[in-house]
Amino acid sequence: MTTPIQILITVVIALVALAAGGAIGYAIHNNRVKKEKELQAAEAEGILATAQKKAQEIELQAKDKALQFRQNADSEVARRRQEVSREEDRLQKRREDLDNRTDRLEKGQAALNKRQAFIEKRASEVEKMYADHLEELQRISQMTTEEARSVLLAEVEKDARSDMARIIRQVEAAAVEEGEARAREIITTAIQRVASEHVSEVTTSVVPIPSEEMKGRIIGRNGRNIHAFEQAAGVDVIVDDTPEAVTISCFDPVRREIARRSLAKLVLDGRIHPAHVEKVLQQEGKEVDRIILDAGEQAAFEANVGGLHPEIIKMFGRLKFRTSYGQNQLDHAVEVAKLSAVLAAELGANVEIAKQAGLLHDLGKAMDHNMEGTHALLGADFARRYGVNPQVVNAIASHHHEVEQESVEAAIAEAADAISGARPGARRESVEHYIKRIKSLEDLACSYKGVSQSFALQAGREVRIFVRPQDIDDLDSIRLARDIAKQIEDTMQYPGQIKVTVIRETRAVDYAK
């Protein structure tokens, strides 16, 4: 039987065991918690080290991409500088050629003036001899019948020759007047039969956007998107304060059109990132190539010119995206072809050659941004390469007189080109630029000594200059007109041609008292 003392001892032992077990369990729990904290701390340090290493790798990659973008930008700037340098060299060579041509013309004019002075001197001597001869005849009173008859016949013959020369001059003047009237009639008929639209469209480089927020998406983080687009498209994207619009700048109109269509599609789609940009640019490039080919085929169909090589049609279609003073060059080429056909039919020339020459005369403008040389020579070389008729090739090369014209069809193509560019509504310029050009034209004329007034007429196509007769004689008037025309060619840019008219007026005034 258990005594109370044994029960107490048992309880005490149980309590001691329980306390010892609790202490041991608490120690074990603390030890486990400590180990778990150490393990978590080690794991956190590992994650932090991995993150730092990955951040360093990302930083190195970003630096590499930034360096690559910088190198590409530097190479693009160097390439454009080379293109500008080549263009300056070409313009300098052209200017030197014009100066040499002007020097030759001035030398020829000087020789002509010298010859004219010599002729006038001889004419005065002849008149003096004639007067002396008549005086001698009057002094001699006795002559035989035969001698008198021979002298009389000689005088009559001289008078008849003078009358004949006067009649010839009158006939020549009448022929020139009739020829000018006939030429005006032919040109008027051609213009009336080829009724073309006025200028209504210029290739745009502005892309509308739905909101100002889209500008930030176009630029991207740190400019990533816009740099990728500019590098892939080969254009400059200008994001300024213009509301809801982004401007694309590029000297190549086809490349600018591809970029414009691609950016518009990206804005509409909303997915603007480098990988998608390249994909859209490739798609739009193929689409623009198709549009160019269709435009070339449609233009050839409208002009009724067949048998052209596919490469010529493809290159020719690029003119759809090129303008000059607001005039679309593809429409201009079709209009020149139609005008050439009408003029050739009126003059009895070869209509097919004239029509083809008119259609292809500005073929070089589709490639002169990418190659060295004038657009006339570039177009002629390209056409020759693909088997175009040699007469058409000559017409293309000579429509700006860089080579000699070898046929009447070449002259017809040149005349049709001038008519298309000069007709009312064919070309346009801004009002501000127009007013500035007119004022510059009048100021240039007034800068010469002896000029009293100058007026620009016919929308700047003629400048009429009044000079002081006491300062400028007739010969100086001719020289002044030539000098002003040369300075206008060298210093101003204008469509068509400008007629320079110098007026010297002498007034005699008296009073009846």
C-alpha positions as CSV (number, residue, x, y, z in Angstrom):
1,M,0.0,0.0,0.0
2,T,1.3,3.3,-1.0
3,T,2.0,5.7,1.7
4,P,1.5,9.5,1.4
5,I,5.2,10.0,1.6
6,Q,5.8,7.8,-1.5
7,I,3.0,9.6,-3.3
8,L,4.6,12.9,-2.5
9,I,8.0,11.7,-3.6
10,T,6.5,10.4,-6.9
11,V,4.8,13.8,-7.5
12,V,8.0,15.6,-6.8
13,I,9.9,13.4,-9.1
14,A,7.3,13.9,-11.9
15,L,7.4,17.7,-11.4
16,V,11.2,17.6,-11.6
17,A,11.1,15.5,-14.7
18,L,8.5,17.7,-16.2
19,A,10.6,20.9,-15.5
20,A,13.7,19.2,-16.9
21,G,11.8,18.1,-20.0
22,G,10.4,21.6,-20.6
23,A,13.9,23.1,-20.2
24,I,15.4,20.6,-22.6
25,G,12.5,21.2,-25.1
26,Y,12.9,25.0,-24.8
27,A,16.7,24.7,-25.5
28,I,16.1,22.4,-28.4
29,H,13.5,24.8,-29.8
30,N,15.8,27.8,-29.4
31,N,18.6,25.9,-31.1
32,R,16.3,25.0,-34.1
33,V,15.0,28.6,-34.4
34,K,18.6,29.9,-34.4
35,K,19.7,27.4,-37.1
36,E,16.6,28.4,-39.2
37,K,17.5,32.1,-38.9
38,E,21.1,31.4,-39.9
39,L,19.9,29.3,-42.8
40,Q,17.5,32.1,-44.0
41,A,20.3,34.7,-43.6
42,A,22.6,32.6,-45.7
43,E,19.9,32.1,-48.3
44,A,19.2,35.9,-48.4
45,E,22.9,36.7,-48.8
46,G,23.0,34.2,-51.8
47,I,19.9,35.8,-53.4
48,L,21.4,39.3,-52.9
49,A,24.7,38.2,-54.4
50,T,22.9,36.7,-57.4
51,A,20.9,39.8,-57.9
52,Q,24.0,42.0,-57.7
53,K,25.7,39.8,-60.3
54,K,22.7,39.9,-62.6
55,A,22.5,43.7,-62.2
56,Q,26.2,44.0,-63.2
57,E,25.5,41.8,-66.3
58,I,22.5,43.9,-67.3
59,E,24.6,47.1,-66.7
60,L,27.4,45.7,-69.0
61,Q,24.8,44.8,-71.7
62,A,23.2,48.3,-71.5
63,K,26.7,49.8,-71.8
64,D,27.4,47.6,-74.8
65,K,24.2,48.6,-76.5
66,A,24.7,52.2,-75.8
67,L,28.2,52.0,-77.3
68,Q,26.8,50.2,-80.3
69,F,24.1,52.9,-80.8
70,R,26.8,55.6,-80.5
71,Q,29.0,53.9,-83.1
72,N,26.1,53.5,-85.5
73,A,25.1,57.1,-85.0
74,D,28.7,58.3,-85.6
75,S,29.0,56.2,-88.8
76,E,25.6,57.6,-90.0
77,V,26.8,61.2,-89.3
78,A,30.1,60.5,-91.1
79,R,28.2,59.0,-94.1
80,R,25.9,62.0,-94.3
81,R,28.8,64.4,-94.1
82,Q,30.5,62.5,-97.0
83,E,27.2,62.9,-99.0
84,V,27.1,66.6,-98.3
85,S,30.7,67.0,-99.2
86,R,30.2,65.2,-102.5
87,E,27.1,67.3,-103.2
88,E,29.2,70.5,-102.5
89,D,31.9,69.3,-104.8
90,R,29.4,68.6,-107.6
91,L,27.8,72.1,-107.1
92,Q,31.3,73.7,-107.2
93,K,32.1,71.9,-110.4
94,R,28.8,72.9,-111.9
95,R,29.5,76.5,-110.8
96,E,32.9,76.5,-112.4
97,D,31.5,75.1,-115.7
98,L,28.9,77.9,-115.7
99,D,31.6,80.5,-115.0
100,N,33.7,79.1,-117.9
101,R,30.7,79.1,-120.2
102,T,30.0,82.7,-119.2
103,D,33.6,83.7,-119.8
104,R,33.4,82.2,-123.3
105,L,30.2,84.0,-124.1
106,E,31.6,87.3,-122.9
107,K,34.7,86.8,-125.0
108,G,32.5,86.0,-128.0
109,Q,30.4,89.2,-127.3
110,A,33.5,91.3,-127.1
111,A,34.7,89.9,-130.4
112,L,31.3,90.5,-131.9
113,N,31.3,94.1,-130.6
114,K,34.7,94.6,-132.1
115,R,33.6,93.2,-135.4
116,Q,30.5,95.4,-135.4
117,A,32.7,98.5,-134.7
118,F,34.9,97.6,-137.6
119,I,31.8,97.2,-139.9
120,E,30.4,100.5,-138.8
121,K,33.8,102.1,-139.5
122,R,33.9,100.6,-142.9
123,A,30.3,101.7,-143.6
124,S,31.2,105.3,-142.8
125,E,34.2,105.1,-145.1
126,V,32.0,103.7,-147.8
127,E,29.5,106.5,-147.3
128,K,32.3,109.1,-147.5
129,M,33.6,107.5,-150.7
130,Y,30.1,107.6,-152.1
131,A,29.7,111.2,-151.3
132,D,33.1,112.1,-152.8
133,H,32.2,110.1,-155.9
134,L,29.0,112.0,-156.4
135,E,30.8,115.3,-155.9
136,E,33.4,114.3,-158.5
137,L,30.6,113.4,-161.0
138,Q,29.0,116.7,-160.4
139,R,32.4,118.5,-161.0
140,I,32.9,116.7,-164.3
141,S,30.6,118.2,-166.9
142,Q,31.7,116.5,-170.1
143,M,31.1,112.7,-170.3
144,T,30.5,110.4,-173.1
145,T,27.1,108.7,-173.5
146,E,28.5,105.3,-172.6
147,E,30.3,106.6,-169.6
148,A,27.2,108.4,-168.3
149,R,25.1,105.4,-168.9
150,S,27.5,103.1,-167.0
151,V,27.7,105.5,-164.1
152,L,23.9,105.8,-164.0
153,L,23.4,102.0,-164.2
154,A,25.9,101.6,-161.3
155,E,24.0,104.0,-159.1
156,V,20.6,102.5,-160.0
157,E,22.0,99.0,-159.2
158,K,23.3,100.3,-155.8
159,D,19.9,101.8,-154.9
160,A,18.2,98.6,-156.1
161,R,20.5,96.5,-153.8
162,S,19.6,98.8,-150.9
163,D,15.9,98.4,-151.5
164,M,16.4,94.6,-151.9
165,A,18.2,94.4,-148.6
166,R,15.4,96.4,-146.9
167,I,12.7,94.1,-148.5
168,I,14.7,91.0,-147.3
169,R,14.7,92.4,-143.7
170,Q,11.0,93.0,-143.9
171,V,10.3,89.5,-145.2
172,E,12.5,88.0,-142.4
173,A,10.7,90.0,-139.8
174,A,7.4,88.9,-141.1
175,A,8.6,85.3,-141.2
176,V,9.8,85.5,-137.6
177,E,6.4,87.0,-136.5
178,E,4.5,84.3,-138.3
179,G,6.7,81.6,-136.8
180,E,6.1,82.9,-133.3
181,A,2.4,83.1,-133.9
182,R,2.4,79.5,-135.2
183,A,4.5,78.3,-132.2
184,R,2.1,80.0,-129.8
185,E,-0.8,78.3,-131.6
186,I,0.8,74.9,-131.3
187,I,1.7,75.3,-127.6
188,T,-1.8,76.6,-126.8
189,T,-3.4,73.7,-128.6
190,A,-1.2,71.2,-126.7
191,I,-1.9,72.8,-123.3
192,Q,-5.7,72.8,-124.0
193,R,-5.7,69.2,-125.1
194,V,-3.7,68.0,-122.1
195,A,-5.8,69.3,-119.2
196,S,-4.0,68.4,-116.0
197,E,-4.9,68.9,-112.3
198,H,-3.5,71.8,-110.4
199,V,-1.1,71.1,-107.5
200,S,-3.0,69.6,-104.7
201,E,-0.7,67.3,-102.8
202,V,2.9,67.2,-101.5
203,T,4.5,64.1,-99.9
204,T,3.9,64.5,-96.2
205,S,6.2,63.5,-93.4
206,V,3.8,64.2,-90.5
207,V,2.3,61.2,-88.6
208,P,-0.9,62.1,-86.5
209,I,-1.1,60.4,-83.1
210,P,-4.3,60.0,-81.0
211,S,-2.9,61.6,-77.8
212,E,0.2,63.2,-76.3
213,E,0.7,60.1,-74.2
214,M,1.6,58.2,-77.4
215,K,4.7,60.4,-77.8
216,G,6.2,58.8,-74.6
217,R,5.5,55.4,-75.9
218,I,7.1,56.2,-79.2
219,I,10.2,57.5,-77.4
220,G,10.3,54.5,-75.0
221,R,12.4,54.1,-71.9
222,N,15.6,56.1,-72.2
223,G,14.8,56.6,-75.9
224,R,15.0,52.9,-76.7
225,N,12.0,52.7,-79.1
226,I,12.7,55.9,-81.1
227,H,16.4,55.0,-81.5
228,A,15.5,51.5,-82.7
229,F,13.0,53.0,-85.2
230,E,15.4,55.6,-86.5
231,Q,18.2,53.1,-86.9
232,A,16.1,50.5,-88.7
233,A,14.2,53.0,-90.9
234,G,17.1,55.3,-91.7
235,V,15.1,58.5,-90.8
236,D,15.0,61.2,-88.2
237,V,11.9,61.2,-85.9
238,I,11.2,64.7,-84.5
239,V,9.0,64.7,-81.4
240,D,8.4,68.3,-80.5
241,D,5.6,70.5,-79.0
242,T,3.4,70.1,-82.1
243,P,0.1,68.8,-80.7
244,E,-0.9,65.2,-81.7
245,A,1.7,64.9,-84.4
246,V,5.2,63.5,-85.0
247,T,7.4,64.6,-87.9
248,I,9.6,62.3,-89.9
249,S,12.6,63.8,-91.7
250,C,14.6,62.1,-94.4
251,F,16.2,63.1,-97.8
252,D,15.0,59.9,-99.5
253,P,11.2,60.2,-100.2
254,V,10.7,56.5,-100.5
255,R,12.4,55.7,-97.2
256,R,10.4,58.6,-95.6
257,E,7.2,57.1,-96.9
258,I,8.0,53.6,-95.6
259,A,8.8,55.2,-92.2
260,R,5.6,57.2,-92.2
261,R,3.4,54.2,-93.0
262,S,5.3,52.0,-90.4
263,L,5.0,54.6,-87.6
264,A,1.3,55.1,-88.4
265,K,0.7,51.4,-88.2
266,L,2.7,51.1,-84.9
267,V,0.7,53.9,-83.4
268,L,-2.5,52.2,-84.5
269,D,-1.4,48.8,-83.2
270,G,0.0,50.2,-79.9
271,R,2.9,47.6,-79.7
272,I,6.0,49.8,-80.0
273,H,9.2,47.9,-79.2
274,P,12.4,47.2,-81.2
275,A,11.5,43.7,-82.4
276,H,8.0,44.7,-83.6
277,V,9.4,47.8,-85.2
278,E,11.7,45.8,-87.5
279,K,8.9,43.5,-88.5
280,V,6.5,46.3,-89.4
281,L,9.2,48.1,-91.4
282,Q,9.9,45.0,-93.5
283,Q,6.2,44.6,-94.2
284,E,5.7,48.2,-95.2
285,G,8.8,48.2,-97.3
286,K,7.3,45.4,-99.4
287,E,4.0,47.2,-99.6
288,V,5.7,50.4,-100.8
289,D,7.6,48.4,-103.4
290,R,4.3,47.1,-104.6
291,I,2.8,50.6,-104.7
292,I,5.9,51.9,-106.6
293,L,5.5,49.1,-109.3
294,D,1.8,49.7,-109.6
295,A,2.4,53.5,-109.9
296,G,5.0,53.0,-112.7
297,E,2.7,50.6,-114.6
298,Q,-0.3,53.0,-114.2
299,A,1.8,56.0,-115.4
300,A,3.0,54.1,-118.5
301,F,-0.6,53.0,-119.2
302,E,-1.9,56.6,-118.9
303,A,0.9,57.9,-121.2
304,N,0.3,55.0,-123.6
305,V,3.9,54.0,-123.6
306,G,4.6,50.3,-123.8
307,G,7.6,47.9,-124.0
308,L,9.5,49.3,-121.1
309,H,11.8,47.1,-119.1
310,P,10.4,46.1,-115.6
311,E,13.4,47.6,-113.9
312,I,12.7,51.0,-115.6
313,I,9.0,50.8,-114.6
314,K,10.1,50.0,-111.0
315,M,12.6,52.9,-110.8
316,F,10.2,55.2,-112.6
317,G,7.4,54.5,-110.1
318,R,9.6,56.0,-107.3
319,L,8.7,59.4,-108.7
320,K,5.3,59.0,-107.1
321,F,6.9,60.0,-103.8
322,R,9.0,62.9,-105.2
323,T,7.8,66.5,-105.7
324,S,9.3,69.7,-107.1
325,Y,7.8,73.0,-106.0
326,G,4.7,71.0,-104.9
327,Q,4.4,69.3,-108.4
328,N,4.3,65.5,-108.2
329,Q,7.0,64.3,-110.5
330,L,5.2,61.2,-111.6
331,D,2.2,63.2,-112.7
332,H,4.5,65.7,-114.3
333,A,6.2,63.0,-116.3
334,V,2.8,61.7,-117.6
335,E,1.8,65.3,-118.5
336,V,5.1,65.9,-120.4
337,A,4.6,62.6,-122.3
338,K,1.1,63.7,-123.4
339,L,2.3,67.2,-124.3
340,S,5.2,65.7,-126.3
341,A,2.8,63.5,-128.2
342,V,0.6,66.5,-129.2
343,L,3.6,68.7,-130.2
344,A,5.2,65.9,-132.2
345,A,1.9,65.2,-134.0
346,E,1.5,69.0,-134.8
347,L,5.1,69.2,-136.1
348,G,5.2,65.9,-138.0
349,A,7.9,64.3,-135.7
350,N,8.0,60.7,-134.4
351,V,5.2,60.6,-131.8
352,E,6.3,57.4,-130.1
353,I,9.9,58.5,-129.5
354,A,8.7,62.0,-128.3
355,K,6.1,60.4,-126.0
356,Q,8.6,58.0,-124.5
357,A,11.2,60.7,-124.1
358,G,8.7,62.9,-122.3
359,L,7.7,60.1,-120.0
360,L,11.3,59.2,-119.0
361,H,13.0,62.6,-119.1
362,D,13.1,62.9,-115.3
363,L,13.9,59.2,-114.6
364,G,17.2,60.2,-112.9
365,K,15.3,62.1,-110.2
366,A,14.3,58.7,-108.8
367,M,17.9,57.9,-108.1
368,D,20.0,61.1,-107.8
369,H,19.9,61.0,-104.0
370,N,21.8,57.8,-104.0
371,M,24.2,58.3,-106.9
372,E,26.6,61.0,-108.1
373,G,25.8,63.0,-111.2
374,T,22.9,65.1,-112.6
375,H,19.5,63.6,-112.9
376,A,19.5,64.0,-116.7
377,L,22.7,62.0,-117.2
378,L,21.8,59.4,-114.5
379,G,18.5,58.8,-116.1
380,A,20.0,58.5,-119.6
381,D,22.6,56.0,-118.4
382,F,20.0,53.9,-116.6
383,A,17.7,53.9,-119.7
384,R,20.6,53.0,-122.0
385,R,21.5,50.0,-119.7
386,Y,18.0,48.5,-120.2
387,G,17.8,48.9,-124.0
388,V,15.9,52.1,-124.4
389,N,15.9,53.7,-127.9
390,P,19.1,55.8,-128.4
391,Q,17.1,58.8,-129.5
392,V,15.1,58.6,-126.3
393,V,18.3,58.3,-124.3
394,N,19.7,61.4,-126.0
395,A,16.5,63.3,-125.3
396,I,16.7,62.3,-121.6
397,A,20.4,63.4,-121.4
398,S,19.9,66.7,-123.3
399,H,16.7,68.1,-121.9
400,H,18.9,70.4,-119.7
401,H,21.5,70.9,-122.5
402,E,24.2,68.9,-120.7
403,V,24.8,67.2,-124.0
404,E,23.9,68.2,-127.6
405,Q,20.4,67.4,-128.8
406,E,20.5,65.0,-131.8
407,S,16.8,65.0,-132.9
408,V,13.7,67.2,-133.1
409,E,12.1,64.8,-130.6
410,A,14.6,65.8,-128.0
411,A,13.7,69.5,-128.5
412,I,10.0,68.6,-128.3
413,A,10.6,66.8,-124.9
414,E,12.4,69.8,-123.6
415,A,9.7,72.2,-124.7
416,A,7.0,70.0,-123.2
417,D,8.9,69.8,-119.9
418,A,9.0,73.7,-119.8
419,I,5.3,73.9,-120.6
420,S,4.4,71.5,-117.8
421,G,6.4,73.3,-115.2
422,A,5.4,76.8,-116.3
423,R,1.6,76.4,-116.9
424,P,-0.6,78.1,-114.3
425,G,-1.2,76.0,-111.2
426,A,1.6,73.5,-112.0
427,R,3.8,74.5,-109.2
428,R,3.4,76.4,-106.0
429,E,5.4,77.9,-103.1
430,S,4.4,79.5,-99.8
431,V,3.2,83.1,-99.8
432,E,6.0,84.1,-97.4
433,H,8.6,82.5,-99.7
434,Y,7.0,84.0,-102.8
435,I,7.0,87.6,-101.3
436,K,10.6,87.2,-100.2
437,R,11.6,86.0,-103.7
438,I,9.8,88.9,-105.4
439,K,11.4,91.4,-103.1
440,S,14.9,89.9,-103.5
441,L,14.4,90.0,-107.3
442,E,13.6,93.7,-107.2
443,D,16.4,94.5,-104.7
444,L,18.9,92.7,-106.9
445,A,18.0,94.7,-109.9
446,C,18.0,98.0,-108.0
447,S,21.5,97.3,-106.7
448,Y,23.1,98.1,-110.1
449,K,24.4,101.5,-110.9
450,G,22.1,103.6,-113.1
451,V,18.9,101.7,-112.3
452,S,16.1,104.0,-111.2
453,Q,13.2,101.5,-110.7
454,S,12.5,97.8,-111.0
455,F,9.3,95.9,-110.9
456,A,8.7,92.1,-110.7
457,L,5.8,91.1,-113.0
458,Q,3.9,87.9,-113.9
459,A,4.3,86.3,-110.5
460,G,8.1,86.8,-110.6
461,R,8.6,85.4,-114.1
462,E,9.7,88.9,-115.5
463,V,11.6,91.8,-113.9
464,R,11.2,95.1,-115.7
465,I,14.1,97.6,-115.0
466,F,14.0,101.3,-115.8
467,V,17.4,103.0,-116.1
468,R,18.5,106.6,-116.2
469,P,19.4,107.5,-119.8
470,Q,22.2,109.9,-118.8
471,D,24.0,107.1,-116.9
472,I,23.2,104.1,-119.2
473,D,23.5,104.0,-123.0
474,D,22.1,101.4,-125.4
475,L,25.1,99.2,-125.3
476,D,25.2,99.3,-121.5
477,S,21.5,98.4,-121.4
478,I,22.3,95.1,-123.2
479,R,25.2,94.4,-120.9
480,L,23.1,95.3,-117.8
481,A,20.4,92.8,-118.8
482,R,22.9,90.1,-119.3
483,D,24.7,90.8,-116.0
484,I,21.4,90.8,-114.0
485,A,20.2,87.6,-115.6
486,K,23.5,85.9,-114.8
487,Q,23.4,87.1,-111.1
488,I,19.8,85.8,-110.8
489,E,20.9,82.4,-112.1
490,D,23.8,82.3,-109.7
491,T,22.2,83.5,-106.5
492,M,18.4,82.7,-106.6
493,Q,16.2,79.6,-106.8
494,Y,13.1,79.8,-108.9
495,P,10.8,77.6,-111.1
496,G,10.9,78.0,-114.9
497,Q,12.7,81.1,-116.2
498,I,12.8,84.8,-115.5
499,K,12.7,87.4,-118.3
500,V,14.9,90.4,-117.7
501,T,13.8,93.6,-119.6
502,V,15.8,96.8,-119.4
503,I,14.0,99.9,-120.5
504,R,16.0,103.1,-121.4
505,E,13.7,106.0,-122.2
506,T,14.9,109.5,-123.4
507,R,12.4,112.3,-122.9
508,A,12.6,115.8,-124.5
509,V,10.7,118.5,-122.6
510,D,10.2,122.1,-123.7
511,Y,7.8,124.8,-122.8
512,A,5.8,127.1,-125.0
513,K,5.8,130.7,-123.5
